[in-house]
């Protein structure tokens, strides 16, 4: 608990969002992962929020724990070194770039392997480690 409160504010916020989204998916809204994940099919339907919300979807308790352990360490060190504002800017920039790259890759690969269903709503990218 002490380590949580000693971590920088943005790192703490991202880790908290991971836990809250997971709890929400377990308790109230199991489909939230599909609503928030970076799915190219959703992006093609102009659901642009997916590029910003996908890092907060972990896909399970193991994903939450790994995300907190990895991101809590790397993100915390980065935020202490460069500051919270720079960290927030780069965190969102890298997440958007990673999701845009994923979407473009899927759009390029989908015609080559149509049997894989790459443009399916179930083909999604999520998690904090997309940006790490």
DSSP file (Angstrom, degrees, kcal/mol; ACC not computed):
  #  RESIDUE AA STRUCTURE BP1 BP2  ACC     N-H-->O    O-->H-N    N-H-->O    O-->H-N    TCO  KAPPA ALPHA  PHI   PSI    X-CA   Y-CA   Z-CA
    1    1 A X     >        0   0    0      0, 0.0     4,-1.8     0, 0.0     5,-0.2   0.000 360.0 360.0 360.0 -41.1    0.0    0.0    0.0
    2    2 A X  H  >  +     0   0    0      1,-0.2     4,-1.6     2,-0.2     5,-0.2   0.910 360.0  54.2 -62.0 -41.2    2.8    2.4    0.8
    3    3 A X  H  > S+     0   0    0      1,-0.2     4,-1.1     2,-0.2    -1,-0.2   0.882 104.9  55.3 -61.4 -37.4    4.5    1.7   -2.6
    4    4 A X  H >4 S+     0   0    0      1,-0.2     3,-0.6     2,-0.2    -1,-0.2   0.938 110.8  43.4 -59.8 -48.2    1.2    2.6   -4.3
    5    5 A X  H 3< S+     0   0    0     -4,-1.8    -1,-0.2     1,-0.2    -2,-0.2   0.699 112.0  54.4 -75.4 -18.2    1.0    6.0   -2.6
    6    6 A X  H 3< S+     0   0    0     -4,-1.6    -1,-0.2    -5,-0.2    -2,-0.2   0.636  88.5  97.0 -86.1 -15.0    4.8    6.6   -3.2
    7    7 A X  S << S-     0   0    0     -4,-1.1    65,-0.0    -3,-0.6    69,-0.0  -0.412  90.8 -88.9 -73.6 152.6    4.5    6.0   -7.0
    8    8 A X     >  -     0   0    0      1,-0.1     4,-2.6    -2,-0.1     5,-0.2  -0.173  39.1-109.3 -61.4 156.4    4.1    9.1   -9.2
    9    9 A X  H  > S+     0   0    0      1,-0.2     4,-2.2     2,-0.2     5,-0.1   0.853 113.6  45.2 -60.9 -43.5    0.6   10.3   -9.9
   10   10 A X  H  > S+     0   0    0      2,-0.2     4,-2.5     1,-0.2    -1,-0.2   0.908 114.2  48.8 -71.1 -41.0    0.2    9.3  -13.6
   11   11 A X  H  > S+     0   0    0      1,-0.2     4,-2.4     2,-0.2     5,-0.2   0.924 113.0  48.4 -61.7 -44.2    1.7    5.8  -13.0
   12   12 A X  H  X S+     0   0    0     -4,-2.6     4,-2.3     1,-0.2    -2,-0.2   0.894 111.1  51.5 -62.3 -40.5   -0.7    5.4  -10.1
   13   13 A X  H  X S+     0   0    0     -4,-2.2     4,-2.4    -5,-0.2    -2,-0.2   0.910 110.2  47.4 -64.1 -43.6   -3.6    6.6  -12.2
   14   14 A X  H  X S+     0   0    0     -4,-2.5     4,-2.2     2,-0.2    -2,-0.2   0.931 113.8  47.2 -64.8 -45.4   -2.8    4.1  -15.1
   15   15 A X  H  X S+     0   0    0     -4,-2.4     4,-1.8     1,-0.2    -1,-0.2   0.891 112.1  50.7 -64.1 -38.4   -2.5    1.2  -12.7
   16   16 A X  H  X S+     0   0    0     -4,-2.3     4,-2.8    -5,-0.2    -1,-0.2   0.906 108.5  51.8 -64.7 -42.0   -5.7    2.2  -10.9
   17   17 A X  H  X S+     0   0    0     -4,-2.4     4,-2.8     1,-0.2     5,-0.3   0.888 106.1  55.3 -62.2 -38.9   -7.5    2.4  -14.2
   18   18 A X  H  X S+     0   0    0     -4,-2.2     4,-1.9     1,-0.2    40,-0.3   0.939 111.8  43.2 -57.0 -46.9   -6.3   -1.1  -15.1
   19   19 A X  H  X S+     0   0    0     -4,-1.8     4,-2.9     2,-0.2    -2,-0.2   0.926 114.4  49.3 -67.1 -45.1   -7.8   -2.5  -11.9
   20   20 A X  H  X S+     0   0    0     -4,-2.8     4,-2.6     2,-0.2    -2,-0.2   0.904 111.4  48.2 -64.0 -42.0  -11.1   -0.5  -12.2
   21   21 A X  H  X S+     0   0    0     -4,-2.8     4,-2.1     2,-0.2    -1,-0.2   0.908 113.4  48.4 -65.3 -39.9  -11.7   -1.6  -15.8
   22   22 A X  H  X S+     0   0    0     -4,-1.9     4,-1.9    -5,-0.3    -2,-0.2   0.943 112.4  48.0 -64.3 -46.2  -11.0   -5.2  -14.8
   23   23 A X  H  X S+     0   0    0     -4,-2.9     4,-3.0     1,-0.2     5,-0.4   0.903 110.7  51.9 -60.2 -41.3  -13.3   -5.0  -11.8
   24   24 A X  H  X>S+     0   0    0     -4,-2.6     5,-3.1     1,-0.2     4,-1.7   0.892 109.5  49.8 -61.8 -39.4  -16.0   -3.5  -13.9
   25   25 A X  H  <5S+     0   0    0     -4,-2.1    -1,-0.2     3,-0.2    -2,-0.2   0.830 116.0  42.7 -69.5 -30.5  -15.6   -6.3  -16.4
   26   26 A X  H  <5S+     0   0    0     -4,-1.9    -2,-0.2    -5,-0.1    -1,-0.2   0.892 125.6  29.4 -80.3 -41.4  -15.9   -8.9  -13.7
   27   27 A X  H  <5S+     0   0    0     -4,-3.0    -3,-0.2    -5,-0.2    -2,-0.2   0.916 134.9   1.6 -90.6 -46.8  -18.7   -7.4  -11.7
   28   28 A X  T  <5S+     0   0    0     -4,-1.7     2,-0.4    -5,-0.4    -3,-0.2   0.812 125.0  27.2-115.1 -40.3  -21.0   -5.4  -14.0
   29   29 A X    > < +     0   0    0     -5,-3.1     3,-2.0     1,-0.1     4,-0.2  -0.723  48.3 178.2-139.5  82.8  -20.1   -5.4  -17.6
   30   30 A X  T >  S+     0   0    0     -2,-0.4     3,-0.7     1,-0.3     4,-0.2   0.755  82.5  60.5 -60.0 -25.4  -18.2   -8.4  -19.0
   31   31 A X  T >> S+     0   0    0      1,-0.2     4,-1.3     2,-0.1     3,-0.7   0.414  72.2  99.9 -83.6   3.8  -18.3   -6.9  -22.6
   32   32 A X  H <> S+     0   0    0     -3,-2.0     4,-2.2     1,-0.3     5,-0.3   0.826  74.2  63.0 -61.7 -29.8  -16.3   -3.8  -21.6
   33   33 A X  H <> S+     0   0    0     -3,-0.7     4,-1.9     1,-0.2    -1,-0.3   0.914 105.2  45.7 -59.2 -42.0  -13.1   -5.4  -23.0
   34   34 A X  H <4 S+     0   0    0     -3,-0.7    -1,-0.2    -4,-0.2    -2,-0.2   0.777 112.9  51.0 -72.7 -25.4  -14.7   -5.5  -26.5
   35   35 A X  H  < S+     0   0    0     -4,-1.3    -2,-0.2     1,-0.1    -1,-0.2   0.838 119.8  32.9 -78.9 -33.9  -15.9   -1.9  -26.1
   36   36 A X  H  < S+     0   0    0     -4,-2.2    17,-0.2    -5,-0.2    -2,-0.2   0.661  94.7 102.2 -99.2 -18.7  -12.6   -0.4  -25.0
   37   37 A X  S  < S-     0   0    0     -4,-1.9     2,-1.7    -5,-0.3    89,-0.2  -0.217  83.8-103.8 -69.0 157.4  -10.1   -2.5  -26.9
   38   38 A X  E     +A  125   0A   0     87,-2.6    87,-1.2    13,-0.1     2,-0.5  -0.584  52.8 169.1 -81.7  79.9   -8.3   -1.3  -30.0
   39   39 A X  E >>  -A  124   0A   0     -2,-1.7     4,-2.3    85,-0.2     3,-0.6  -0.832  34.3-145.9 -96.5 123.9  -10.3   -3.3  -32.6
   40   40 A X  H 3> S+     0   0    0     83,-0.7     4,-2.5    -2,-0.5     5,-0.2   0.859 101.6  58.3 -55.8 -35.3   -9.7   -2.4  -36.3
   41   41 A X  H 3> S+     0   0    0     79,-0.4     4,-0.6    82,-0.3    -1,-0.2   0.894 108.6  45.7 -62.0 -38.4  -13.4   -3.2  -37.0
   42   42 A X  H X4>S+     0   0    0     -3,-0.6     5,-2.1     2,-0.2     3,-0.7   0.889 110.2  52.9 -69.5 -39.9  -14.4   -0.6  -34.4
   43   43 A X  H ><5S+     0   0    0     -4,-2.3     3,-1.9     1,-0.3    -2,-0.2   0.899 104.9  55.3 -62.6 -40.3  -11.9    2.0  -35.7
   44   44 A X  H 3<5S+     0   0    0     -4,-2.5    -1,-0.3     1,-0.3    -2,-0.2   0.708 103.4  56.5 -66.2 -18.4  -13.4    1.5  -39.2
   45   45 A X  T <<5S-     0   0    0     -3,-0.7    -1,-0.3    -4,-0.6    -2,-0.2   0.122 126.3-104.4 -95.3  18.9  -16.8    2.3  -37.6
   46   46 A X  T < 5S+     0   0    0     -3,-1.9     2,-1.3     1,-0.2    -3,-0.2   0.777  73.9 145.0  64.3  31.2  -15.3    5.7  -36.3
   47   47 A X    > < +     0   0    0     -5,-2.1     3,-1.6     1,-0.2     4,-0.2  -0.553  14.1 161.8 -92.8  67.5  -14.9    4.4  -32.7
   48   48 A X  T >   +     0   0    0     -2,-1.3     3,-1.9     1,-0.3     4,-0.5   0.723  56.4  78.8 -66.0 -24.2  -11.8    6.4  -32.3
   49   49 A X  T >> S+     0   0    0      1,-0.3     4,-1.9    -3,-0.2     3,-1.3   0.766  78.5  75.2 -56.3 -23.1  -11.9    6.3  -28.5
   50   50 A X  H <> S+     0   0    0     -3,-1.6     4,-1.6     1,-0.3    -1,-0.3   0.819  86.2  60.0 -61.1 -30.8  -10.5    2.8  -28.8
   51   51 A X  H <4 S+     0   0    0     -3,-1.9    -1,-0.3    -4,-0.2    48,-0.2   0.785 113.9  37.2 -66.6 -25.0   -7.1    4.2  -29.6
   52   52 A X  H <4 S+     0   0    0     -3,-1.3    -2,-0.2    -4,-0.5    -1,-0.2   0.710 119.7  44.1 -98.2 -24.8   -7.1    5.9  -26.2
   53   53 A X  H >< S+     0   0    0     -4,-1.9     3,-1.7   -17,-0.2     4,-0.2   0.648  87.2  86.2 -98.0 -15.9   -8.9    3.4  -24.0
   54   54 A X  G >< S+     0   0    0     -4,-1.6    73,-2.7     1,-0.3     3,-1.6   0.790  79.4  64.2 -61.2 -29.2   -7.2    0.1  -25.0
   55   55 A X  G 3  S+     0   0    0      1,-0.3    73,-0.3    71,-0.2    -1,-0.3   0.743  97.7  58.1 -66.2 -17.0   -4.2    0.4  -22.6
   56   56 A X  G <  S+     0   0    0     -3,-1.7     2,-0.6    71,-0.2    -1,-0.3   0.399  86.4  88.9 -93.1   3.8   -6.6    0.1  -19.7
   57   57 A X    <   +     0   0    0     -3,-1.6    70,-0.1    -4,-0.2   -39,-0.1  -0.904  45.9 171.4-103.6 118.6   -8.0   -3.3  -20.8
   58   58 A X        -     0   0    0     -2,-0.6    -1,-0.1   -40,-0.3    68,-0.1   0.714  34.9-135.1-101.5 -24.2   -6.0   -6.1  -19.4
   59   59 A X  S    S-     0   0    0      4,-0.1     2,-0.2     3,-0.1     3,-0.1   0.560  72.0  -5.3  82.9   7.3   -8.1   -9.1  -20.3
   60   60 A X  S  > S-     0   0    0      1,-0.1     4,-2.1     2,-0.1     5,-0.1  -0.827  87.0 -76.2 153.8 169.8   -8.0  -10.9  -16.9
   61   61 A X  H  > S+     0   0    0     -2,-0.2     4,-2.6     1,-0.2     5,-0.2   0.855 126.0  54.1 -64.0 -35.8   -6.4  -10.8  -13.5
   62   62 A X  H  > S+     0   0    0      2,-0.2     4,-2.7     1,-0.2     5,-0.2   0.917 108.9  49.3 -64.7 -41.6   -3.1  -12.1  -14.8
   63   63 A X  H  > S+     0   0    0      2,-0.2     4,-2.5     1,-0.2    -2,-0.2   0.881 110.9  50.3 -62.7 -38.7   -3.0   -9.3  -17.3
   64   64 A X  H  X S+     0   0    0     -4,-2.1     4,-2.7     2,-0.2     5,-0.2   0.942 112.5  46.1 -63.6 -48.1   -3.8   -6.8  -14.6
   65   65 A X  H  X S+     0   0    0     -4,-2.6     4,-2.6     2,-0.2     5,-0.2   0.922 115.3  45.4 -63.8 -44.8   -1.0   -8.1  -12.3
   66   66 A X  H  X S+     0   0    0     -4,-2.7     4,-3.0     2,-0.2     5,-0.4   0.924 113.4  51.2 -64.0 -43.1    1.6   -8.2  -15.1
   67   67 A X  H  X>S+     0   0    0     -4,-2.5     4,-2.3    -5,-0.2     5,-0.6   0.915 112.5  45.3 -59.5 -44.4    0.5   -4.7  -16.3
   68   68 A X  H  X5S+     0   0    0     -4,-2.7     4,-1.9     3,-0.2     5,-0.3   0.924 116.0  45.9 -67.0 -44.1    0.9   -3.3  -12.8
   69   69 A X  H  X5S+     0   0    0     -4,-2.6     4,-1.3    -5,-0.2     5,-0.2   0.954 122.5  34.2 -64.8 -49.6    4.2   -5.0  -12.1
   70   70 A X  H  X5S+     0   0    0     -4,-3.0     4,-2.5    -5,-0.2     5,-0.3   0.967 126.2  38.6 -71.5 -52.4    5.8   -4.1  -15.4
   71   71 A X  H  X>S+     0   0    0     -4,-2.3     4,-2.4    -5,-0.4     5,-0.7   0.878 111.4  58.9 -69.5 -36.6    4.2   -0.7  -16.0
   72   72 A X  H  X<S+     0   0    0     -4,-1.9     4,-0.9    -5,-0.6    -1,-0.2   0.886 114.4  37.7 -59.1 -38.2    4.4    0.3  -12.3
   73   73 A X  H  X5S+     0   0    0     -4,-1.3     4,-2.1    -5,-0.3    -2,-0.2   0.961 124.7  36.0 -77.1 -54.5    8.2   -0.1  -12.4
   74   74 A X  H  X5S+     0   0    0     -4,-2.5     4,-2.4    -5,-0.2     5,-0.2   0.941 121.9  45.4 -66.5 -47.7    9.0    1.2  -15.9
   75   75 A X  H  X5S+     0   0    0     -4,-2.4     4,-2.9    -5,-0.3     5,-0.2   0.900 112.4  51.9 -63.2 -41.4    6.3    3.9  -15.9
   76   76 A X  H  X<S+     0   0    0     -4,-0.9     4,-2.3    -5,-0.7    -1,-0.2   0.915 111.1  46.6 -62.4 -43.6    7.3    5.0  -12.4
   77   77 A X  H  X S+     0   0    0     -4,-2.1     4,-1.9     2,-0.2    -1,-0.2   0.925 114.4  47.7 -63.7 -44.4   11.0    5.4  -13.2
   78   78 A X  H  X S+     0   0    0     -4,-2.4     4,-2.8     1,-0.2     5,-0.4   0.928 112.5  48.7 -62.4 -45.3   10.2    7.2  -16.4
   79   79 A X  H  X S+     0   0    0     -4,-2.9     4,-2.1     1,-0.2    -1,-0.2   0.878 110.3  50.7 -65.7 -37.9    7.7    9.6  -14.7
   80   80 A X  H  < S+     0   0    0     -4,-2.3    -1,-0.2    -5,-0.2    -2,-0.2   0.874 115.7  43.8 -65.1 -35.4   10.2   10.3  -11.9
   81   81 A X  H  < S+     0   0    0     -4,-1.9    -2,-0.2    -5,-0.2    -1,-0.2   0.923 129.5  20.7 -75.6 -45.7   12.9   11.2  -14.4
   82   82 A X  H  < S-     0   0    0     -4,-2.8     4,-0.4     1,-0.2    -3,-0.2   0.552 108.9-108.8-107.7  -9.8   10.9   13.2  -16.9
   83   83 A X     X  -     0   0    0     -4,-2.1     4,-1.9    -5,-0.4    -1,-0.2  -0.070  30.3 -81.6  98.5 159.6    7.9   14.5  -15.0
   84   84 A X  H  > S+     0   0    0      2,-0.2     4,-2.7     1,-0.2     5,-0.2   0.869 123.0  51.8 -69.0 -39.0    4.2   13.7  -15.0
   85   85 A X  H  > S+     0   0    0      2,-0.2     4,-2.4     1,-0.2    -1,-0.2   0.937 112.5  44.8 -66.3 -46.1    3.2   15.9  -17.9
   86   86 A X  H  > S+     0   0    0     -4,-0.4     4,-2.7     1,-0.2     5,-0.2   0.895 114.2  51.2 -63.1 -39.2    5.9   14.5  -20.2
   87   87 A X  H  X S+     0   0    0     -4,-1.9     4,-2.8     2,-0.2    -2,-0.2   0.937 110.4  47.5 -63.6 -46.7    5.0   11.0  -19.1
   88   88 A X  H  X S+     0   0    0     -4,-2.7     4,-2.2     2,-0.2     5,-0.2   0.921 113.8  48.2 -61.2 -44.5    1.2   11.5  -19.8
   89   89 A X  H  X S+     0   0    0     -4,-2.4     4,-2.5     1,-0.2    -2,-0.2   0.948 116.0  42.1 -61.7 -50.0    1.9   13.0  -23.2
   90   90 A X  H  X S+     0   0    0     -4,-2.7     4,-2.9     2,-0.2     5,-0.3   0.864 111.2  56.4 -68.6 -35.5    4.3   10.2  -24.2
   91   91 A X  H  X S+     0   0    0     -4,-2.8     4,-2.0    -5,-0.2    -1,-0.2   0.952 113.7  39.2 -59.3 -49.8    2.1    7.5  -22.7
   92   92 A X  H  X S+     0   0    0     -4,-2.2     4,-2.7    -5,-0.2     5,-0.2   0.896 115.4  53.2 -69.8 -38.7   -0.9    8.6  -24.8
   93   93 A X  H  X S+     0   0    0     -4,-2.5     4,-2.7    -5,-0.2    -2,-0.2   0.946 111.8  44.4 -60.2 -49.1    1.3    9.3  -27.9
   94   94 A X  H  X S+     0   0    0     -4,-2.9     4,-2.5     1,-0.2    -1,-0.2   0.875 113.7  51.0 -65.6 -37.1    2.8    5.8  -27.8
   95   95 A X  H  X S+     0   0    0     -4,-2.0     4,-2.2    -5,-0.3    -1,-0.2   0.928 112.4  45.3 -66.4 -43.9   -0.5    4.1  -27.2
   96   96 A X  H  X S+     0   0    0     -4,-2.7     4,-2.7     2,-0.2     5,-0.2   0.933 114.6  48.6 -64.7 -44.5   -2.2    5.9  -30.1
   97   97 A X  H  X S+     0   0    0     -4,-2.7     4,-2.6    -5,-0.2    -2,-0.2   0.903 111.5  49.6 -62.3 -41.0    0.8    5.2  -32.4
   98   98 A X  H  X S+     0   0    0     -4,-2.5     4,-2.2     2,-0.2    -1,-0.2   0.901 113.7  45.8 -64.7 -40.0    0.8    1.5  -31.4
   99   99 A X  H  X S+     0   0    0     -4,-2.2     4,-2.5     2,-0.2    -2,-0.2   0.876 112.5  49.9 -71.7 -37.2   -3.0    1.3  -32.0
  100  100 A X  H  X S+     0   0    0     -4,-2.7     4,-2.8     2,-0.2     5,-0.2   0.928 111.9  48.9 -64.3 -44.1   -2.7    3.1  -35.4
  101  101 A X  H  X S+     0   0    0     -4,-2.6     4,-2.6    -5,-0.2    -2,-0.2   0.913 111.6  49.4 -61.6 -42.6    0.1    0.8  -36.4
  102  102 A X  H  X S+     0   0    0     -4,-2.2     4,-2.4     2,-0.2    -2,-0.2   0.927 111.9  48.4 -61.2 -45.5   -1.9   -2.3  -35.4
  103  103 A X  H  X S+     0   0    0     -4,-2.5     4,-2.5     2,-0.2    -2,-0.2   0.928 113.6  46.4 -62.0 -46.0   -5.0   -1.0  -37.3
  104  104 A X  H  X S+     0   0    0     -4,-2.8     4,-2.2     2,-0.2    -1,-0.2   0.902 111.6  51.6 -64.6 -40.6   -2.9   -0.3  -40.4
  105  105 A X  H  X S+     0   0    0     -4,-2.6     4,-2.4    -5,-0.2    -1,-0.2   0.914 111.3  47.3 -61.5 -43.2   -1.1   -3.7  -40.2
  106  106 A X  H  X S+     0   0    0     -4,-2.4     4,-2.7     1,-0.2    -2,-0.2   0.914 110.7  51.8 -64.8 -42.5   -4.5   -5.4  -40.0
  107  107 A X  H  X S+     0   0    0     -4,-2.5     4,-0.6     1,-0.2    -1,-0.2   0.863 114.0  44.3 -63.3 -34.6   -5.9   -3.4  -42.9
  108  108 A X  H  < S+     0   0    0     -4,-2.2     4,-0.4    -5,-0.2    -1,-0.2   0.864 119.4  40.9 -75.6 -36.1   -2.8   -4.4  -45.0
  109  109 A X  H >X S+     0   0    0     -4,-2.4     4,-1.7    -5,-0.2     3,-0.7   0.755  95.8  78.8 -85.1 -25.2   -2.9   -8.1  -43.9
  110  110 A X  H 3< S+     0   0    0     -4,-2.7     6,-0.2     1,-0.3    -1,-0.2   0.879  94.2  47.3 -56.7 -43.7   -6.6   -8.7  -44.0
  111  111 A X  T >< S+     0   0    0     -4,-0.6     3,-0.5     1,-0.2    -1,-0.3   0.805 110.7  54.2 -68.6 -24.5   -6.9   -9.1  -47.8
  112  112 A X  T <4 S+     0   0    0     -3,-0.7    -1,-0.2    -4,-0.4    -2,-0.2   0.827 123.5  23.2 -77.1 -31.9   -3.9  -11.4  -47.8
  113  113 A X  T ><  +     0   0    0     -4,-1.7     3,-1.8    -3,-0.2     5,-0.4  -0.558  68.5 162.5-132.6  69.1   -5.3  -13.9  -45.3
  114  114 A X  G X  S+     0   0    0     -3,-0.5     3,-1.2     1,-0.3     5,-0.1   0.768  70.6  67.2 -63.6 -24.8   -9.1  -13.4  -45.4
  115  115 A X  G 3  S+     0   0    0      1,-0.2    -1,-0.3    -3,-0.1    -5,-0.0   0.654  89.4  66.5 -70.0 -13.8   -9.7  -16.8  -43.6
  116  116 A X  G <  S-     0   0    0     -3,-1.8    -1,-0.2    -6,-0.2    -2,-0.2   0.643  97.5-134.7 -83.3 -13.6   -8.1  -15.4  -40.4
  117  117 A X    X   +     0   0    0     -3,-1.2     3,-1.8    -4,-0.3     6,-0.2   0.907  39.7 165.9  64.4  43.0  -10.9  -12.8  -39.8
  118  118 A X  T 3  S+     0   0    0     -5,-0.4   -78,-0.2     1,-0.3   -77,-0.2   0.786  73.6  53.0 -64.2 -27.0   -8.6  -10.0  -39.0
  119  119 A X  T 3  S+     0   0    0     -5,-0.1    -1,-0.3   -79,-0.1     2,-0.1   0.239  83.7 122.1 -92.2  14.8  -11.4   -7.4  -39.4
  120  120 A X  S X  S-     0   0    0     -3,-1.8     3,-1.8     1,-0.1   -79,-0.4  -0.455  75.3-121.0 -71.4 147.2  -13.6   -9.3  -37.0
  121  121 A X  T 3  S+     0   0    0      1,-0.3    -1,-0.1   -80,-0.1   -79,-0.1   0.658 113.1  62.9 -62.1 -13.7  -14.8   -7.4  -33.9
  122  122 A X  T 3  S+     0   0    0     -5,-0.2     2,-1.1     1,-0.1    -1,-0.3   0.569  79.7  89.3 -88.0  -9.4  -13.0  -10.1  -31.8
  123  123 A X    <   +     0   0    0     -3,-1.8   -83,-0.7    -6,-0.2   -82,-0.3  -0.753  63.1 151.1 -90.5  96.7   -9.5   -9.2  -33.2
  124  124 A X  E     -A   39   0A   0     -2,-1.1     2,-0.4   -85,-0.2   -85,-0.2  -0.892  40.6-144.6-131.1 154.5   -8.4   -6.6  -30.7
  125  125 A X  E     +A   38   0A   0    -87,-1.2   -87,-2.6    -2,-0.3     2,-0.3  -0.971  35.1 148.4-115.5 135.3   -5.2   -5.2  -29.2
  126  126 A X        +     0   0    0     -2,-0.4   -71,-0.2   -89,-0.2   -72,-0.1  -0.958  12.9  80.3-154.7 172.6   -5.2   -4.1  -25.6
  127  127 A X  S >  S-     0   0    0    -73,-2.7     3,-1.2    -2,-0.3     4,-0.3   0.014  72.8 -92.4 105.1 152.0   -3.1   -3.7  -22.5
  128  128 A X  G >> S+     0   0    0    -73,-0.3     3,-2.0     1,-0.2     4,-0.6   0.840 116.3  68.5 -64.8 -34.5   -0.6   -1.4  -21.1
  129  129 A X  G 34 S+     0   0    0      1,-0.3    -1,-0.2     2,-0.2    -2,-0.1   0.620  80.4  77.5 -68.5 -10.0    2.3   -3.4  -22.6
  130  130 A X  G <4 S+     0   0    0     -3,-1.2    -1,-0.3     1,-0.2    -2,-0.2   0.861 105.2  35.3 -59.8 -33.2    1.2   -2.4  -26.1
  131  131 A X  T <4        0   0    0     -3,-2.0    -2,-0.2    -4,-0.3    -1,-0.2   0.597 360.0 360.0 -97.7 -12.0    2.9    0.9  -25.3
  132  132 A X     <        0   0    0     -4,-0.6    -1,-0.2   -37,-0.0    -2,-0.1   0.496 360.0 360.0 -81.0 360.0    5.9   -0.3  -23.2
